[in-house]
Amino acid sequence: MAELHYFRINGLNNESDVSKILNILNVIEEVESVEVDLDSGMAFIKSNNSAMEISLIIDGAGYNSILIPE
């Protein structure tokens, strides 16, 4: 069952950065949905991937992700 993960993503400066995060995560089969809010720097990701896997993907794209506990 997919879990909802909340991340603060440091390094989001514009809509291009948001699009990059969306494009990276939306191609992963286990990711069901992704929402990224530029103003707050928050990402809401529903996925069968672990939070660690998602964090590594975001960080690998050149951003810094911080998991926000529920």
Secondary structure, 3 states (H helix, E strand, C coil): CCEEEEEEEECCCCHHHHHHHHHHHHCCCCEEEEEEECCCCEEEEEECCCHHHHHHHHHHCCCEEEEECC
